[in-house]
């Protein structure tokens, strides 16, 4: 499907049921001249700690050792790590955990990007602070519009702040009141947000979303492609 639609890159999300077929997925993508550019690593305090990841996360990283074309690890934390911590304690914990993940990633030849989900770690100001306290030429940020509704009003400031560290932006239709996932072009703010990033000098890569479980993913992607074409972009 992706090849027929003209896509040459995609990001790989997964859960336990995908582990047995993950290596084959990377092989199949390569055979069809498609690059898996990223893979998601979600950390949860109930399962993952510094020095000991969950069996599933360990298995995923082990599989990446044998993958020829290494994806960027998109890293995010459940908010249960930070709920009872102050700002200083949260920053300290995040830095130590990212150091641990970074060592593992370096071993298998993958780079790491911080992924803005919800909660404390999804705050772009916190991610910038972490990166600036952990200067690494391979540590970057992914900014997802669909996890950024609460930051719409301050996005011009955020764009300036995150631009030096951005490695990817995923686009979504944006209304302050949601829904979280909305077709590009049906929101009130995505056109302006994209133009702000373009004006700040970010030229990509950009991603679009297909994860609506109740619909055919090809139809979802096609709607987003058409929505993107409808925008009035500055460049």
N, C-alpha and C positions, 0 to 999 in steps of 0.2 A: 504493500500500500504506500509506504513512504517513498519508495523508489518511483512508483507510478505518479505520485504527486510532485516529484521533483525535489524532495528533501534529501540533503546530503549529510545532515547531522541531527542527532537527537539526544536528549538526556534520559537516563535509565533510572526509574524508580523501581523498588522491589520490596518483597517481603519473603518470609521463609519459603513459600511454595515456589519461588523463582530460583532458589539457590542451585537446584539440580540442573537447571537448564541455562544458567547464567553464562557459562563458558561457551556454550553453543550459540547463544545470542550474539556475543561479541564476534565469534567466528563468522556467523551468518551476515552480520553487518559488514564486516570487512570484505567478504566475498561479493557483496553488492555495492561496494564503493561508498558505504555509508559509515560515518564516524560516530561512535557513542562518545559524546564530548564530556559527559558528567555522570556521576553516580551518587546517589543520596546516602549519607551516613547520619542517622538520627540517633542521638544519645538520650537515654532515659535513666534517671537516678535509681529507678527500681531494678535496672538490669546492668547498667554500665558505670564503672568507676575508674579512676585514674589507676592504671596498672592492670586492669581487668575488664575487658569488654564482654558483652553478652556473647554466647556461642554463635548466634547468627551473624553478628557484626564481625566477629573474628573470622568466621567462614567466608564472608563476603570479601574481606581484605585478603585472605589467603588465595581466593580465586583470582583476584587482581594481579597476584604475582605472576601468573601464567598468561595474562592477557598482553598481547603485543602492543596494541595502541592504547596507551594508558589514559583513562578518563580523569578529569579533575574531580576530587572528592568534594561534594557540596555538603558541608558540615553544619548541623544545627543541634540545639539542645532543647530538651523539654524544660518547661518552666519550673518543674519540681526541683531542679537544682538550686534555684535562686529565691524561692518564695520566702524563706526565713532569713535571708542574708541582706545586709546593707550594701550600698554601692561598692565600697572598697572591698568587701568580702566577695562580692559577685565577680568583680573584675579579677581578683586574685585567683579564684577558682577557675574561671574561664581560661585565663592565661595558662595555668598549670595543666589543665586538661588539653588545651590545644597543643601545647608543647609535646604532650604524650602522643596525641594523634599525629602530629607533624613528624615525629620520629618514625612512627609506623608507616606513614605515607612515603617518607623519604626512602625507607627500606625497599618498598615495592615500586618506587619510581613515579609516584603520583603527586601532583600538586594539590593544595587545599584551598578552598574558597569558603568563606563564612556565608551562611544562607539565612536570610531574614525570614523566620517563621514568626510566631506570635510570642508574647511575653517579653521578659527582660532581654533575652538574647536577640530577639527580633527587632529591637530598637537600633536603628542605624547609628545613632550617636555612641551607643555602647560598643558597637562593632568597630567603629573608627578608633575609639580609645584603645581597644584591645590591640588592633593592628599596629597602632603607633607605639605601643609599649612592647610589641613583639615584632620588631622590624625583620621581615623575611621577604626576599625577592619573589618567593613563590606563594606567599599568602595574600589572598585577594578577597573580594566581596562579590556576592550575587545579590542583586536587588530585584525583588519580586513585587510588582504592582499589587497583586492580589493579596499580599500581606501588609499593605501599606496604607490602608484607608484612613487610619487615624493620623497620618502624617501628610495628608494632602495639602493642608494650609501652609505648612512650613517646607514644602518640597523644594522651592528655589534655594533655600538655605542648605537643605540636605544634599541636593545635587552638587553644589560646590564642595561640600565636605567629603562626599563619597567618591567623586569623580577620579581622584588619583588612584583609587584602590579597586575600581570596578573591573571585573572580568566578564560579567554577563548581566543582562537585564531581561526579565521576562515581562511581557506586556499583557495587560488585561483591561477590559472596560472598567472605568472607575466612576462610581458614585459614592459619596461619603457614607451614605446609609447602606451601602451594599447593593446587591448581593456580592459575596466574596468573589465568585467566578461569574464574569459577565463578558459577552462577546465584545471584541474590540470595535469601537465605533458607536456602541450603544451607551457609553458612559458620558459623563460631563467633563472629565479632567484628563483622560489619557492623552489626548492630542496635545494639550498644553504641557504635560509632564514630559512627553517624548521630545518636544521642541526645546524645553529647558535643558534636557540632557544633551541634545545636539548642539545647542548654543554653548554649553560648557565644554564641548569638544569630544564627547563620547559618541563614537560612530558604530558601536557594536562590539561583539555580537549581541543580537537580540533574539529572544525566543517567544514563541506563542504557546498557549496552553491547549491541551486536548483532554484533560482529565475530568470529564463529566461521565460518570459511570452509567447513567441512564440513557445515553445517546450513543449513536455510532460515532466513533472517534474521527473518521474521515469527514463526516458532515460538520463536526465541531471545528476541525482544523480549517475546512474550506470557508466556514462562516468568518473565522478570525482572519484568514487571508484577505477575504473580500472587505472586511471591516478595516483592516490596515490600509488597503488601497484607497479607501474612502477618506482617510485623514488628510489634513492640510499641513504637511511637514515643511519645516523651514529649510531643510537641506535635502 
